[in-house]
Amino acid sequence: MSDWPNEPVQPAGSTTTCVAVIARDEHERLIITVCNDLFFQMTDAACAGTRHFPIPFDTLAANVGTRRLLKKLLACFDSAAPSQWEPFDDFHSDGRGWRLSLQPVRRAGGADVHKVLVTGVHMAGQKAEQSDPAQQPEVNASRYRALVDLAYDAIVTMDEQHNITLFNRAAENMFGYTAAEVLGRPIVTLLPERFRAGHARKVRQFAESYEPGVRGSTPPRMDESNSVYGQHRDGSVIPVEIAVSKIELSGGTEFMAVVRDITDRARLMELLKKQASTDALTGLPNRRGFLEFVENILCASEQLSVFILDIDFFKQINDTHGHDAGDEVLRVLARVGASITRGSNLFARWGGEEFVAAMPGATSELALTIADQLRQRFEHGDFDHQWSHAAISFTVSIGVVTREAGDVDVDALMKRADRALYRAKKAGRNRVEAG
């Protein structure tokens, strides 16, 4: 949080908290991936103050305390037991007493231990603290604050009135606000406008169904869809992944959300999705993209016409001019076909030298007219193109069909179009046939 000091947390009773995350490198050696200065002080490390992580664990001072810590860490990494806090008391360095806890963190799916979270409390008067349980809440609060601010993910909590009560440093970086600016403000401040109205309902549904005792291996989400978004202070929308916990307090209920920015992942998924439905050579939708488009129309009662187009004697073009020239013909056809079927229509590459078009709302007469206009443009070379060699003339054959009442099967519709195309070729090519 912005109002927390950057110096080590030091509550009453001279209690200080050290924090570190320990992992293994590719050679199975222990490394410190992040820690605060108190961890260096506890281990007598000469590299205190450095921020050049990761740091090999074996560069720490070789004393009794670090050797015992090493043994505990190795046991955590090798343990097959469920992840849980492992207490580790009486760590001493130059006579200073520390109380440590180790938390194994497993990879997704609950397999190997991925890292170990180490937290430690230094007590100037450890025996006095042990005999005074009243100081334990302060120790816990110190540890909690250190963990929250060390987290890479944004952590935000809200009360029952849906007002923000906690906003860590990662949240400040993600959303562009300081904690002082948002504490006490409605949580919907962090949401895009279109999601604000329904947020209270989602919180209520989550609160009523929250059962941490029977939940799965992943934390619960308030929104099970993939459309979860936050909003930056500048108004930009941030795709996020969110896990939520319900916390019962003596004074009521709070909800804690761990929020992760997945902008890079969302961009990658969108790119992969586009690549999966796009033809690499022409840039048109491919067969998969076309079928998804048509299936969505067939789910409604909308009128629809489709056609299949095939380049006549395309093999001769490749044999005579080469495959590079053949590819150029395909690209020319794609550009011209997409221009004449623009609007709500879709022109796509079916495969090889075959192309398809879907025309929502088009009657059979209109579909035949569009198909024949396209055929004539190719027959007469009625398009602009800077050929990389001598211009190549070509013609096409087209089979057109219109959806009949009750048609819901895209495969049956396309088979009818394919039969119409076959008739066009059999009748001499360079023509349009209706099916």
N, C-alpha and C positions, 0 to 999 in steps of 0.2 A: 504494500500500500504506500501511497505517496507520503502519508503522514507518519510512517514508521521510520525510525532513525536508520541511517546506513551503518552505524556502528553496531557491534555485536549487542544483541538483546541482553539487558541486564536488569531483571526485576529485583525486587527487594530480597534481601537475604544473600546477596552476592552470587546469584545464580546466573550462569551463562550457558548458552546452547551452541554446540557445534553441529554442523550438518555436512554430509558428504554422500556422493553417489559413487559406488565402486562397481566396475564392470570388468570383463575379461577381453583382452585383445585377441587377434587371430592366432597368437601363439599360446593362448590360455594363460597369459600372465595377467595379474591383477593391475588395473589402472584406475586412477581417480579421474572421473570425467568432469566433476564439478564439486566444489566445497567452499566453505567460508574460511576466514582466517583463523577462527578458533580451532578448527580441525587441525590446521598446521601447528598451532600452538600446543595443542594436546599431544601431538606426536613428535614434537620437537623438530619439525621440518625446517630446513634452512631456506626453503623456497616460499616462505610465508609472504603473502601479498602478490604472488604471481597469478596471472590469468591465462597462462599458456597451457591449457589443458589439451589432451589428457596428460597426466603425470604418472609415471610408473610407481606403483606402491612400494617397490623395494628401494626407492630413493629416500624413503623416510628413515628417521633415526632408528637404528637397530637396538631397541631396548626391550625390557621385559614386556612392557605394555603393548608395543607394536607387534611383538611376536605372538602374544596371546590374541590380539585382534586379528592377525593374519590367519591363525588357526581357526578362529570363529568364522571368518569370512569364507574360507575354503569349505568349511562344513556347510555353510548356507548354500553355496553354489552346488555342492554335491548332494544336497538333501532332496529326497523324493517326497518328503512330507508336504502337505498343503502349506502355502505361504502364510506366515504369521510373524508377529513381532517376537524377536528372540532377545530376551533381556541379557545384559552382559555387564555385571557390576564390578566395581573395584578395579577399574583401569587406572594405573598410576603412572605419572610421568613427572620426574623430579619431585616426588612426594605429593603431587597434586591429585586429588581424588576425582574421578569421573564416573558417571553412571551412563552406560551406553545401551542403545537398543538397535538391533539389526532387523530390517524388513526385507526379505527376499521378494523380488518382483519377477514374475514369470512372463514369458512370451505369450502372445495370443494363443488360446487353445489350451493353456495350462501345461505346456511342455517344460523345457529346461528353464532354469533360473537365468534371467537376462541381466539383472543387475541387483545390487543390494543397497538399500538406503540406510545410512548410518546416522543416528542422532545421538548426541551426548550432552549431559548436563554436568557442569563443573560446580561443585559446592565448596565454597571456602570453609564452611563448617559442616561437612557432610553428616557427621554423627548427629549434630543438632537438627539438621533437616530431617533425618530419618525419624527422630523422636518427635517431630512437630508436623503432623499430617496437614496442618493448616496451610503449610507452604506448598504442598503438592499441586494445588490448582494453579499457582503462579508458575511452577515448573512446566506443567502441561501447557499453559498458555504461551510460555516462552517457546517451547518446542513447536507448537502449532503455528505460531506466527512465522517462525523461521522456515518451516516447511512450505507454508503457503507462498511466501515471497520467493522461495528458491524454485518453485514450480515453473516449468517451461510453458505449461498450458495456462490459459486464463481461468481464474477461479472467481466466481461471483455468487454471492448469497443474497436472498431476499426474504423479507418477513411475510406474515400472513396478509398484509395489506399490499403485497407485491412491490414493496419499496426496497431499494438496494441497501444492504447492510454491510457488505464486504466487497472489495474490489482490489485484487492484487496487482502487482506491477506488470505481470504478463497481460492482464486485462487492460491496463492503461495503454500498453503498447498496441494491443489489438484494436481497441475501439477509439483511441485518440483522446480520451478524457483522462483527467487526473481523478484519483479517488475522491478528493475534496469536492470536485464538481458534480459527482453522481451519487454520493452517499445520501440516502434519504429520498432520492428521486425514483419515479416509477420505473420498473424493469423494462417496460416497453420502450423506454428511451433508446435501448440498445437493439431494437427490432425495426425492420423496414415497415413503412406505413401499412402495407397491405396485410401484414401478419398481426397487427396490434389488436384488432377487434376480437379475434378468436383466441388470444393468448390466455385470458382468464379461464376460459372453458377448458383448455388443455391442461392448465395447472390443476384445476379441480378434478378432472378425470384422472390425472396422474396421482394426485394425493389419495383418491379413493381406492385406486388399484395397486398402490405401492405395497409390495410384500418382499422386503429385503431377505427374509429367511428362506424364500423359495425361488429367488431370482436365479438366472443363469450365470454363466461365467463372465459375462460382460455387464457393465453397469446399465441400469435402466435408462430409457430415453423418454422424454415427454412427447416426441414426435417420431413415430416409427418409419416415416417416409424418408426419402433422401433429400427432400426440399426443406432444409433447415438453414436459416440465414440470420446473420446479424447485420447491424448497420454501423459504419464508422461515423465519427463525428462530422466528417466532410460530406456525408450522405452516400458514400459508396457502399455497395452491398457486399457482404463477406460470407461466402459459403462456409459453414461450420459443422463440426461434429460435436454433439453435446451429450453428456452423461449427467444425470440428476440424482440427488439423494434428498430424502426427507429427514429432517433433524428435529427431534422432539426436545424442546428446552423447557426449563421450569416456568419460563414466562410465556410459552406458546410454541409455535412451530416455525421453522425456517426451511428453506429449500436451497441446497448448494448445487451449483452447476459447474462442471469442469468443461470448458469450451476450447476446442482446438480448431485453428484456422486450416481449412483444407482447400484453399484456393488453388494451389498447384495440383492437388489430386483431382479437383473438379475439372480443371482445364485439361488434364491428361485424359480423364474419362470422356469428356466431350470430344476430344480429338480422336480417341479410339473409336467412339461411337460413330463419328463422322466417317472415319476411315473404313469402318465395317460396312457402311451403306453407300460408299462412293466409289465409282470406277476410277482407277488411278490414271488411265490413259486420257479419258475425255473429260473428267471432272463431273460427269453426270451422276445422278443416283444409279446404283447398280440394281441387280435383280432383287436383292433383299430389300433395299429401300423402296423399290417400286411395289413389291408385294405388300409391304406394311402400309403403304399409302392406299392401295386398292382395298385391302382388308378393312381399313377404318371406314371407307365409304360404304362398303357392303354391309357393315354393321348397322347402317342407317337405311332409310327408304329412299335415298337420293338416287336420281337418274345418273347413269354412267355409260360412257362409251369408251372403248379401248381399241388400239390397233397395234399390230406387229408389223414392222418394216424390215426388209432384208435387202442388202445390196446385191444387185444382179451381177453374176460372174465375178465375184470378189476375188476368187482364187486367181483368175487371170490377171487382175490388177497386181497382186503380189508377185506372180511369176514374171510379169512383163517389166514392172517398174521397181520391184523390190519391196521388202516388208516395211521399210521406213516410209515409202510413199503410201503403202496401204494404211499405215497408222495415221498419216496425214489426212487421207480420205475419211477415216473414221472420226477424226477431230473436226473436220469440216462439216460432216453430216451432223455431228452432235451440236455444233454451234447453230447451224441453220434450223435444225429440228427444234431446239430449245427456244429459238426466237419466234417460231410460228405457232408454237403451242404454249406460249407464256400465259400469265394470269394464274387462275386456280388450277390449271392443267399441270401435268408432270410428264416430262420426256426423259427417258432413262435408257441405259444400255442393258439389253437383255442378256447378251453374251455373244462373243465372236463378232460377226457383221450384222447381227440382229439388234434392232432398237424397238422400244415400245413407248406408247403414250397412253395416259389415262386422262379423260376429259369429263370431270364431274359436271352434271347438268346438261351435257350435250345430247341432242337427239341423234338418231341414226343419220338423218339427212345432213345435219351440221357436221358430224364426225366424218362422213364421206367427203364433204366439201373440203374440210381442213386437210384430210389425208391426200386428196387429189391435188390441192394447191402445193403441198409439199413435194409430191411426186413430180409435178411440172417444173418446179424450181430446180430440182436436180437434173431433170432431163435437158433443160435449156441452159444450165449453168448460170441461173439467175441469182447469183450471190457474189459478193466481193470477197476475194481471198488472194493473198500474196503467196503463191505457190513457191516452194523452195526449188522447184524444177518446172518442167513444162506442165501446164494445166492438165489434169486428168479428168476426163469425162466419165460419168457413170450414171446409171439409172437404178431405181428401186422398185420393189413390189411390196404391196401393202394389203393386209387383211384386217377388216374392220368389223367389230361386233358391238351391239348395244345390250345392256343389261335387260333381261326379261323379268317380269314379275316373279318374285320369289327367289331370284338368283342371290345366293349368299356364298357360293363356293368359288374362290378366286381361280383355283386350278381348272375347274370346268369352264369358266369364262375364257381363260387364256387358251385352252385347247380349242374352243370354237374359233378364236381369232387365228390360231395356227392353221386350222383347216381352211379358213378363208384365204390365208396367205398361200397355202399350197395350191389352191385353185388359181390364184393370180399368176403363180409361176408356171403352172401347167398350161394356162391359156396364152402364154407367150411372154410373160414378164413385163416390166414397166407398166404396171396397171394396178388398179385398186379393186378389190372384191369385198362384198359384204357377206357376213356370215349370220 
